């Protein structure tokens, strides 16, 4: 289930990530959801959606990091 806008993202994502990180998450999720539609392309027995969420978080973590204040900040 690809997301057409950030407002459709799960609360667990929208509630913690700033807007720019949400954009990255949404785009990465949507791309991975399409890329891993074939179960043979996924590791283990993870669902298409689980795999897409993992890829999306990994994409966010390339550009953002969680600070000591528990908020996500763009890496310098």
C-alpha positions in Angstrom: 0.0 0.0 0.0 2.0 2.9 -1.2 1.5 6.3 0.4 0.5 9.2 -1.8 1.1 11.9 0.8 2.9 12.2 4.2 -0.4 12.5 5.9 -1.1 8.8 5.1 2.1 7.6 6.8 1.7 5.7 10.0 1.4 7.7 13.2 4.6 6.0 14.4 6.4 7.8 11.5 4.6 11.1 11.4 4.8 11.5 15.1 8.6 11.3 15.3 10.1 12.5 12.0 10.3 16.0 10.7 8.8 16.8 7.3 11.9 16.3 5.2 12.5 12.9 6.8 8.9 12.0 6.2 9.4 12.8 2.5 12.4 10.5 2.4 10.5 7.8 4.2 7.5 7.9 1.9 9.5 7.9 -1.3 11.8 5.0 -0.1 8.8 3.0 1.1 6.9 3.4 -2.2 10.0 2.4 -4.2 10.7 -0.6 -2.0 7.1 -1.7 -2.0 7.3 -1.9 -5.8 10.8 -3.3 -6.0 10.1 -6.2 -3.5 6.8 -7.3 -4.8 8.3 -10.7 -5.6 8.7 -12.7 -2.4 12.0 -14.2 -3.8 13.5 -10.7 -3.7 12.9 -10.4 0.0 15.1 -11.8 2.8 13.5 -14.4 5.1 9.8 -14.5 5.4 9.2 -10.8 5.7 6.1 -9.4 4.0 6.3 -6.9 1.2 5.2 -4.1 3.6 7.7 -5.1 6.4 10.5 -5.0 3.9 9.4 -1.6 2.6 9.3 -0.2 6.1 12.8 -1.5 6.8 14.1 0.1 3.6 12.4 3.4 4.4 13.9 3.6 7.9 17.3 2.8 6.5 16.9 5.6 3.9 15.9 8.1 6.7 18.9 7.1 8.8 21.3 8.0 6.0 20.3 11.6 6.3 18.9 12.0 9.7 19.8 10.9 13.2 18.1 10.7 16.5 19.6 13.3 18.9 20.1 13.2 22.7 16.8 15.0 22.9 15.0 12.0 21.3 14.1 14.1 18.2 15.3 13.4 14.7 17.8 15.9 13.1 19.4 16.3 9.7 23.0 15.1 9.8 25.5 17.9 9.4 
